[in-house]
């Protein structure tokens, strides 16, 4: 087996054996699980119970027949348990070989082969009219982690931010900024009814006055200028806070640019066979495909709904050569999924060309009570405030450690707590412990053969390390960064147990020390990679 993942080895072995019984199964249909008790072996499968009827026998008899065909070079023995489970006891070197593999491959351990598939992931895409709040923050953490997982798995990934710079909201931003600029000049001013009244608009107006002078209203194009500068300043602020959050985008797409050259009008013309007038508006027949109701694209006053330019935007992305689009959106966009899929189907794209990951709401808890507003402004808590209060690492980890489809209770007190109760501290401390012991024994030559690794804590850690490639693959394929957090916690737990129960550096037993130090190095490499996949730093000192 030579350093192959034991679970993958068992799956491949069983897949080949089942062919002898005329059972052709996909590898994912074969379930291998860790045994809950070492007495019952290392791994277990329910394969005999699940498929015995297909060959006309009972689970016990089928299990016996499978066991008789198992190779003995890697598997020490196999036993039948309960109603027909097969328990596998692996030879030690089937696990210890993984140490050499990890140390040899370093940060590339678990990395997928390069795939010929280009994926565009659009996330955050907040209107450039104000600060990012914590709802955007969870989307940023999950979207970026999905990108990290996909890239690590071998996909060609592009992170994209869609700038809504063509709607009424940017007109309100412009007029609000002009009003505040007039206020600085001592001129009469009036804030628009749907304008922006926050301190950030006042700060921007002051910035323009101090850096660009008092004559901006004399420009013939001053309205266009204020609109453009307002968007630029707001977007730069968003980019800066996202960078502090560990999120960088490859592409910023402007709605205004995408809508140029009459792209929306051309799309409307293309969609004519699927349009009808309901007496008030122009409606797209999305129910012909996946939608539960038809959707208005042109309102009675002739203006476009947001849906129509959004179709143009998705077609623009696909025109750039992407094989798959992933949109990370708030949970309130649930109805958006099938209507957009329907529009793409009208263009001949397949249903699975577009995926949408929905992000549920976040509730902040402090001192056991829900916190609904920022102490600083009385409005929604902003991302920069959250980073300031609990730090980037804790913010990111807490946002992704639960499925995006679940509501999240974010415990601010726990996120700041420096104890094993705090999952991100617990994981980072495990990494720091490994760094510390490796530093203390830096003059000892390590032995990556794993020949002295026989204690259950050592073997348990080896199993977790061997799982890493499959865990990454599953988290990437399911767009589920929380699964990587689950893995990080399991790995940290195994590291702490190994550190506590096994004397890693023993000057009186250098052979065992050399093997344990190699295992420590392997665990350090994998834990760092796992943390980076959710955007969390692997601390060397705590």
VOGU-3710 file (C-alpha; in Angstrom, 3 decimals, decimal comma):
1> xxxxxxxxxx> 0,000/0,000/0,000  3,041/2,220/0,512  1,664/5,390/2,156  -1,773/5,209/0,518  -4,667/6,437/2,624  -5,906/3,322/4,536  -9,564/4,194/3,949  -8,974/4,640/0,223  -6,981/1,396/0,178  -9,839/-0,503/1,819
11> xxxxxxxxxx> -12,400/1,040/-0,536  -10,360/0,106/-3,601  -9,749/-3,390/-2,249  -13,442/-3,982/-1,540  -14,444/-2,520/-4,895  -12,263/-5,100/-6,665  -13,505/-7,973/-4,467  -17,152/-7,092/-5,087  -16,630/-7,409/-8,840  -16,174/-11,150/-8,200
21> xxxxxxxxxx> -19,782/-11,138/-6,921  -21,015/-9,206/-9,993  -21,398/-6,088/-7,890  -20,054/-3,004/-9,663  -20,040/-0,140/-7,154  -18,799/3,409/-7,308  -16,041/4,053/-4,791  -18,247/6,514/-2,893  -20,877/3,822/-2,349  -18,448/1,867/-0,184
31> xxxxxxxxxx> -18,525/3,253/3,362  -15,484/2,821/5,607  -15,602/4,289/9,111  -13,172/4,533/11,998  -13,867/1,925/14,655  -15,108/3,579/17,839  -13,191/1,122/20,018  -9,641/-0,110/19,313  -10,746/-3,585/20,404  -12,885/-3,689/17,281
41> xxxxxxxxxx> -10,016/-2,860/14,963  -9,032/0,251/13,061  -11,819/0,525/10,492  -15,235/-0,999/9,823  -17,685/-1,380/6,936  -21,346/-2,340/6,578  -20,851/-3,482/2,980  -21,932/-7,093/3,649  -25,168/-5,984/5,311  -25,959/-3,457/2,614
51> xxxxxxxxxx> -25,535/-5,664/-0,453  -26,055/-9,278/0,725  -29,562/-9,472/-0,744  -28,233/-8,651/-4,197  -26,269/-11,907/-4,210  -28,961/-13,906/-2,417  -27,286/-14,573/0,907  -27,230/-13,273/4,501  -24,874/-10,591/5,864  -22,749/-13,005/7,931
61> xxxxxxxxxx> -22,161/-15,387/5,048  -21,377/-12,533/2,654  -18,946/-11,041/5,184  -17,158/-14,392/5,474  -16,777/-14,600/1,710  -15,412/-11,042/1,504  -12,906/-11,693/4,308  -11,641/-14,811/2,545  -10,598/-12,664/-0,410  -8,829/-9,900/1,543
71> xxxxxxxxxx> -5,078/-9,440/0,930  -2,801/-9,964/3,930  0,059/-7,633/3,065  -1,621/-4,608/4,637  -4,556/-6,028/6,595  -3,495/-7,899/9,743  -6,898/-9,540/10,159  -10,624/-8,956/9,718  -13,470/-9,960/12,009  -17,244/-10,095/11,714
81> xxxxxxxxxx> -19,138/-8,157/14,353  -22,823/-7,833/15,242  -25,254/-8,487/12,390  -22,538/-8,431/9,715  -20,107/-5,536/10,153  -16,556/-6,253/9,017  -13,849/-4,898/11,320  -10,379/-4,404/9,846  -7,164/-4,591/11,863  -4,403/-2,942/9,852
91> xxxxxxxxxx> -0,703/-3,739/10,031  1,225/-0,959/11,737  3,315/-0,098/8,697  0,145/0,606/6,715  -0,217/3,644/8,965  3,378/4,509/9,840  4,304/4,903/6,158  2,183/8,052/6,161  4,808/9,913/8,235  7,406/9,637/5,479
101> xxxxxxxxxx> 4,845/10,715/2,873  3,835/13,856/4,783  7,407/14,898/5,586  8,405/14,323/1,965  5,463/16,208/0,437  5,282/18,911/3,147  2,545/21,477/2,398  1,592/19,538/-0,745  0,393/16,548/1,246  -3,313/16,128/0,539
111> xxxxxxxxxx> -3,238/18,501/-2,424  -5,352/17,317/-5,349  -4,094/16,772/-8,863  -4,561/19,711/-11,232  -8,020/19,563/-12,789  -9,099/21,022/-16,094  -12,042/22,859/-14,595  -12,374/26,605/-14,104  -14,646/27,682/-11,267  -15,825/31,217/-10,560
121> xxxxxxxxxx> -16,834/31,901/-6,954  -18,687/35,159/-6,371  -19,167/36,223/-2,780  -19,649/39,272/-0,532  -20,596/41,648/-3,434  -21,988/44,166/-0,944  -23,205/47,456/-2,391  -20,366/50,027/-2,190  -22,473/52,336/-0,049  -21,272/51,612/3,496
131> xxxxxxxxxx> -19,338/49,414/5,876  -19,409/45,620/5,688  -21,532/44,188/8,467  -21,278/40,758/10,054  -23,753/39,202/7,614  -21,283/39,998/4,839  -18,497/38,725/7,095  -19,861/35,189/7,353  -20,268/35,100/3,583  -16,689/36,335/3,193
141> xxxxxxxxxx> -15,294/33,660/5,512  -17,277/30,819/3,934  -16,750/32,001/0,346  -13,005/32,414/0,797  -12,698/29,036/2,551  -14,559/27,341/-0,317  -12,056/28,942/-2,705  -9,100/27,743/-0,617  -10,472/24,188/-0,524  -11,181/24,101/-4,257
151> xxxxxxxxxx> -7,749/25,514/-5,135  -6,033/23,010/-2,838  -8,042/20,252/-4,510  -6,645/21,210/-7,920  -9,349/23,412/-9,424  -8,616/26,672/-11,247  -10,498/29,120/-9,015  -11,308/32,802/-9,488  -12,640/34,902/-6,615  -15,032/37,557/-7,893
161> xxxxxxxxxx> -16,753/40,588/-6,364  -19,708/42,095/-8,229  -19,941/45,861/-7,785  -23,545/47,074/-7,898  -22,670/50,515/-9,281  -25,586/51,070/-11,641  -28,665/51,180/-9,426  -30,597/53,699/-7,366  -28,422/53,030/-4,303  -25,356/54,657/-5,886
171> xxxxxxxxxx> -27,428/57,677/-6,925  -28,418/58,021/-3,270  -24,762/57,653/-2,287  -23,798/60,403/-4,732  -26,518/62,793/-3,563  -25,703/62,135/0,107  -22,018/62,853/-0,540  -22,819/66,052/-2,449  -25,079/67,210/0,399  -22,368/66,656/3,029
181> xxxxxxxxxx> -19,800/68,410/0,817  -22,138/71,412/0,552  -22,512/71,346/4,328  -18,733/71,682/4,727  -18,784/74,671/2,358  -21,578/76,287/4,369  -24,007/75,989/1,474  -27,678/75,007/1,804  -27,989/71,230/1,587  -30,646/68,570/1,798
191> xxxxxxxxxx> -30,047/64,874/2,331  -32,070/62,660/-0,024  -35,034/60,808/1,478  -33,416/57,415/0,856  -29,891/58,683/1,363  -27,092/57,592/3,659  -26,893/59,426/6,961  -23,922/57,683/8,581  -20,643/59,193/9,769  -18,785/57,487/6,947
201> xxxxxxxxxx> -20,401/59,826/4,377  -19,341/62,850/6,440  -15,784/61,470/6,615  -15,713/60,955/2,842  -16,954/64,483/2,194  -14,245/65,851/4,490  -11,647/63,711/2,724  -12,663/65,135/-0,667  -12,671/68,685/0,679  -9,249/68,344/2,322
211> xxxxxxxxxx> -7,568/66,435/-0,515  -9,295/67,718/-3,621  -10,324/71,201/-2,629  -13,458/73,363/-2,325  -14,123/73,759/-6,076  -15,536/70,340/-6,944  -19,047/71,714/-7,418  -17,707/73,977/-10,180  -17,022/70,978/-12,399  -19,470/70,477/-15,275
221> xxxxxxxxxx> -19,526/66,767/-14,456  -19,600/67,140/-10,671  -22,519/64,698/-10,204  -20,748/61,997/-12,212  -17,513/62,808/-10,379  -19,060/62,513/-6,886  -20,723/59,249/-7,842  -17,484/57,757/-9,161  -15,379/58,968/-6,217  -17,978/57,851/-3,694
231> xxxxxxxxxx> -17,969/54,329/-5,121  -14,155/54,290/-5,240  -13,762/55,405/-1,635  -16,370/52,992/-0,310  -14,964/50,113/-2,340  -11,394/50,834/-1,193  -12,608/50,747/2,395  -14,306/47,395/1,764  -11,158/46,009/0,102  -9,017/47,116/3,052
241> xxxxxxxxxx> -11,195/45,479/5,701  -11,499/42,294/3,658  -7,712/42,189/3,301  -7,442/42,470/7,086  -9,881/39,534/7,208  -7,619/37,472/4,945  -9,800/37,781/1,843  -8,476/38,969/-1,520  -10,432/39,031/-4,765  -9,039/38,297/-8,217
251> xxxxxxxxxx> -11,720/40,174/-10,150  -13,996/43,130/-9,429  -16,786/43,278/-12,003  -18,749/46,475/-12,495  -22,477/46,212/-13,133  -22,254/49,480/-15,034  -19,541/48,096/-17,336  -21,404/44,828/-17,906  -24,571/46,726/-18,824  -22,727/48,864/-21,381
261> xxxxxxxxxx> -23,037/48,266/-25,129  -26,749/47,584/-24,655  -26,058/44,134/-23,152  -29,342/44,127/-21,213  -31,361/45,147/-24,252  -29,678/42,432/-26,335  -30,513/39,852/-23,679  -34,134/41,009/-23,641  -34,257/40,496/-27,379  -32,760/36,999/-27,032
271> xxxxxxxxxx> -35,359/36,045/-24,415  -38,360/37,072/-26,583  -39,555/33,471/-27,137  -39,813/33,082/-23,347  -41,512/36,428/-22,595  -45,120/37,518/-22,287  -46,943/40,660/-21,241  -49,311/40,158/-18,318  -51,036/43,483/-18,955  -48,736/45,410/-16,632
281> xxxxxxxxxx> -45,224/44,062/-16,997  -42,997/41,918/-19,172  -42,628/38,468/-17,623  -40,096/35,666/-18,184  -41,577/32,142/-18,336  -39,176/30,551/-15,862  -41,858/27,988/-14,902  -41,106/26,299/-18,236  -37,936/25,133/-16,532  -37,300/24,976/-12,748
291> xxxxxxxxxx> -39,100/27,935/-11,181  -42,306/27,859/-9,147  -43,590/31,082/-10,746  -42,774/33,316/-13,681  -40,631/36,385/-13,026  -41,051/40,037/-14,010  -38,054/41,401/-15,924  -39,458/44,771/-17,121  -41,794/46,686/-14,819  -44,849/48,663/-15,917
301> xxxxxxxxxx> -42,823/51,905/-15,938  -40,302/50,372/-18,349  -37,526/49,947/-15,793  -35,691/46,654/-15,366  -35,946/44,417/-12,324  -32,651/43,309/-10,773  -33,185/39,855/-12,266  -32,562/40,920/-15,857  -29,092/42,523/-15,416  -28,211/39,620/-13,111
311> xxxxxxxxxx> -28,855/37,231/-16,003  -26,542/39,339/-18,161  -23,888/39,236/-15,415  -23,980/35,433/-15,141  -23,741/35,107/-18,912  -20,785/37,493/-18,826  -19,018/35,219/-16,329  -19,668/32,156/-18,459  -18,412/33,980/-21,540  -15,041/34,228/-19,783
321> xxxxxxxxxx> -14,560/30,473/-19,976  -15,718/29,250/-16,581  -17,087/25,719/-16,379  -18,976/26,307/-13,149  -20,321/29,314/-11,268  -20,735/29,321/-7,491  -22,688/32,179/-5,905  -22,449/32,630/-2,130  -25,587/34,512/-1,094  -27,694/35,336/1,935
331> xxxxxxxxxx> -30,470/32,925/2,881  -33,076/35,434/1,663  -31,993/34,574/-1,908  -33,530/31,112/-1,783  -36,074/31,943/-4,499  -33,272/33,303/-6,670  -31,689/29,906/-7,355  -34,211/28,272/-9,659  -35,067/31,450/-11,513  -31,405/32,025/-12,426
341> xxxxxxxxxx> -30,867/28,361/-13,292  -33,949/28,604/-15,522  -32,551/31,651/-17,325  -29,256/29,831/-17,959  -31,137/26,772/-19,217  -32,780/29,076/-21,782  -29,245/29,661/-23,076  -28,457/25,964/-23,306  -26,385/25,638/-20,143  -26,900/22,643/-17,881
351> xxxxxxxxxx> -28,716/22,896/-14,565  -25,549/22,282/-12,566  -23,584/25,065/-14,269  -24,696/27,304/-11,400  -24,454/26,400/-7,727  -25,692/28,638/-4,934  -24,472/28,376/-1,351  -26,893/30,091/1,014  -25,635/31,691/4,216  -27,911/31,764/7,227
361> xxxxxxxxxx> -28,052/34,597/9,740  -25,607/35,227/12,578  -26,657/36,057/16,121  -24,052/37,499/18,487  -24,063/36,494/22,140  -22,211/38,330/24,910  -22,604/37,598/28,628  -25,369/35,181/27,660  -27,430/37,904/25,980  -27,945/38,621/22,297
371> xxxxxxxxxx> -26,086/41,691/21,048  -28,068/43,398/18,304  -26,142/46,589/17,669  -22,704/48,130/17,636  -21,671/49,919/20,829  -19,852/52,485/18,715  -22,646/53,486/16,322  -25,821/51,843/17,591  -26,199/50,255/14,147  -25,260/46,821/12,831
381> xxxxxxxxxx> -21,938/45,421/14,032  -19,327/45,957/11,333  -16,605/43,556/10,254  -13,800/45,870/11,333  -15,336/46,120/14,820  -15,509/42,334/15,040  -11,862/41,937/13,995  -10,910/44,549/16,582  -12,829/42,761/19,349  -12,046/39,071/18,802
391> xxxxxxxxxx> -9,358/39,001/16,093  -9,283/37,680/12,551  -8,575/34,038/13,369  -11,388/33,571/15,856  -13,815/35,494/13,622  -13,074/33,352/10,595  -13,071/30,040/12,466  -16,338/30,728/14,273  -18,054/31,800/11,034  -17,158/28,582/9,202
401> xxxxxxxxxx> -17,311/25,973/11,979  -21,032/25,426/11,398  -22,742/24,560/8,132  -23,707/27,644/6,124  -27,291/26,307/6,089  -27,467/26,613/9,893  -28,137/29,744/11,913  -25,027/30,651/13,875  -24,834/31,796/17,476  -21,475/33,568/17,693
411> xxxxxxxxxx> -20,317/33,626/21,331  -18,113/36,721/21,602  -16,889/35,784/25,071  -15,876/32,280/23,972  -14,120/33,635/20,877  -11,812/35,695/23,134  -11,295/32,998/25,748  -7,803/31,510/25,901  -8,724/27,998/26,946  -9,471/24,584/25,479
421> xxxxxxxxxx> -13,162/25,591/25,386  -12,347/27,938/22,505  -11,993/25,685/19,421  -9,641/27,977/17,500  -7,393/28,486/20,536  -7,459/24,713/21,124  -6,275/24,060/17,550  -3,641/26,804/17,502  -2,300/25,668/20,865  -1,883/22,135/19,491
431> xxxxxxxxxx> 0,244/23,549/16,662  2,270/25,689/19,080  2,914/22,632/21,268  4,310/20,719/18,306  6,501/23,677/17,329  7,818/23,910/20,890  8,792/20,235/21,216  10,415/20,217/17,775  12,420/23,308/18,697  13,547/21,753/21,985
441> xxxxxxxxxx> 14,770/18,645/20,174  16,080/20,382/17,051  19,464/18,643/17,315  17,923/15,148/17,225  17,791/13,407/13,841  14,223/12,359/13,243  13,221/8,922/11,958  10,286/9,099/9,511  10,064/5,308/9,152  7,611/5,174/12,072
451> xxxxxxxxxx> 9,097/1,842/13,198  8,795/2,699/16,901  5,222/3,996/16,778  3,138/1,361/18,530  1,174/3,120/21,300  -2,541/3,639/20,720  -2,199/7,454/20,925  0,441/7,338/18,190  -1,621/5,061/15,967  -4,723/7,156/16,558
461> xxxxxxxxxx> -2,863/10,282/15,441  -1,575/8,445/12,366  -5,123/7,526/11,379  -6,247/11,146/11,611  -3,274/12,299/9,523  -4,030/9,653/6,911  -7,598/10,984/6,651  -6,537/14,498/5,622  -6,623/14,115/1,801  -10,103/12,564/1,869
471> xxxxxxxxxx> -11,378/15,177/4,341  -10,176/17,981/2,065  -11,765/16,333/-0,955  -15,100/15,914/0,819  -15,138/19,489/2,170  -14,288/20,870/-1,282  -16,793/18,744/-3,203  -19,602/19,536/-0,766  -18,631/23,242/-0,478  -18,574/22,601/3,275
481> xxxxxxxxxx> -15,690/24,365/5,070  -17,231/23,384/8,417  -16,073/19,830/7,697  -12,499/21,088/7,709  -13,133/22,674/11,118  -14,424/19,298/12,330  -11,218/17,719/11,047  -9,049/20,405/12,653  -10,696/19,756/16,007  -10,224/15,979/15,677
491> xxxxxxxxxx> -6,572/16,453/14,729  -5,930/18,912/17,566  -7,590/16,539/20,008  -5,378/13,687/18,823  -2,263/15,883/19,023  -3,024/16,945/22,605  -3,627/13,314/23,614  -0,381/12,203/21,953  1,534/15,055/23,612  0,105/14,216/27,043
501> xxxxxxxxxx> 0,386/10,413/26,957  3,643/9,952/25,030  6,956/11,420/26,096  7,934/12,836/22,728  11,544/13,680/23,525  13,249/11,207/25,836  17,063/11,610/25,944  17,288/8,072/27,359  15,472/6,508/24,389  16,571/8,265/21,218
511> xxxxxxxxxx> 15,078/5,659/18,849  11,549/6,219/20,140  12,180/9,972/20,346  13,281/10,059/16,702  10,032/8,366/15,596  7,837/10,543/17,795  9,546/13,719/16,631  8,913/12,672/13,031  5,257/12,099/13,892  5,167/15,532/15,553
521> xxxxxxxxxx> 6,592/17,138/12,429  4,032/15,360/10,236  1,188/16,483/12,518  2,509/20,053/12,497  2,580/20,112/8,678  -0,968/18,806/8,344  -2,434/20,985/11,101  -0,954/24,092/9,504  -2,374/23,140/6,095  -5,801/22,437/7,590
531> xxxxxxxxxx> -5,898/25,773/9,430  -4,842/27,661/6,306  -7,752/26,111/4,397  -10,147/28,068/6,619  -7,937/31,167/6,691  -6,577/30,749/10,226  -2,926/31,262/11,175  -0,986/28,340/12,640  0,633/29,933/15,697  4,165/28,854/16,607
541> xx> 3,994/30,371/20,079  1,015/30,964/22,357
//
